Amino acid sequence: MFESNLNEDPERQRVTRRAFLLSGSLAAAAIAAWSLRSAPPLLSSATPSGPIPEVEIVEFSAAGVPTGKVRVQKIVKSDADWRRQLSANAFDITRRADTEMAYTGSYWNLHQRGIFRCICCDTALFSSETKFDSGTGWPSYWQPIASENIIEAEDDSWGVRTAVACKRCDAHLGHVFNDGPPPTGLRYCINSASLRFIGG
């Protein structure tokens, strides 16, 4: 068997070699395309000049009780400042719109009562009252703690989705989908690394 391969027709060897090289090139191209496609979009990379805008959010006590709407300045920092404040993983996710792997975050299987605040600016974002097991491996909620505290925007980096960010600091949180439970039918699929849990 080995000898017959050595004596194989030269034309057939060329065809086989060409097919092998072509398949390797296609695999390399696919990997390159994937890396470009999955590269997260860059968010703000430098501290902008000019006046810092204000936004309206709802404040919550440590126990998760709303204390009223307030106007606050947006939190605007340079990448260097964010890197000093955040872990490398939290920076990549919140400031570069990356995504943690399913079932690896701290909160996907958390069942304690409390609220989830933004890891970057401490704004209250979600409550354990609306958290549910989506079977996806990410913390999932059927609504935010206050709609005023988040912003949603179209994200076409991988198909067309709706990205969710913190309204006060623009931290990327995750995405929202229309396959959640009642009463909203929504599933806010959020990265654990974007959140800080406060038990209550």
MOCORHU-V480343 format. One record per backbone hydrogen bond with DSSP energy under -0.5 kcal/mol. CO is the residue of the C=O (numbers start at 0). NH is the residue of the N-H. Records with the same first field share a line. If there is no record, write none. Layout:
CO = NH + NH
//
This chain:
0 = 4
1 = 5
2 = 6
4 = 7
8 = 12
9 = 13
10 = 14
11 = 15
12 = 16
13 = 17
14 = 18
15 = 19
16 = 20
17 = 21
18 = 22
19 = 23
20 = 24
21 = 25
22 = 26
23 = 27
24 = 28
25 = 29
26 = 30
27 = 31
28 = 32
29 = 33
30 = 34
31 = 35
32 = 36
33 = 37
34 = 38
44 = 78
45 = 47
52 = 73
54 = 56 + 71
56 = 58 + 69
58 = 66 + 67
60 = 63
64 = 60
67 = 58
69 = 56 + 71
71 = 54
73 = 75
77 = 81
78 = 82
79 = 83
80 = 84
81 = 85
86 = 90
87 = 91
88 = 92
89 = 93
90 = 94 + 95
91 = 95 + 97
92 = 96
93 = 171
94 = 42
100 = 103
106 = 109
112 = 199
113 = 127
114 = 116 + 197
115 = 124 + 125
116 = 195
117 = 121
122 = 117
124 = 144 + 145
125 = 115
126 = 129
127 = 130
129 = 141
131 = 133 + 139
136 = 102
138 = 189
139 = 131
140 = 187
145 = 148
146 = 149
148 = 166
150 = 164
152 = 162
154 = 160
158 = 157 + 160
160 = 154 + 162
161 = 175
162 = 152
163 = 172 + 173
164 = 150
165 = 169
167 = 74
170 = 165
172 = 190
173 = 163
174 = 188
175 = 161
176 = 186
180 = 183 + 184
184 = 179
186 = 176 + 188
187 = 140 + 189
188 = 174
189 = 138
190 = 193
191 = 194
193 = 118
195 = 116
196 = 198
197 = 114
//
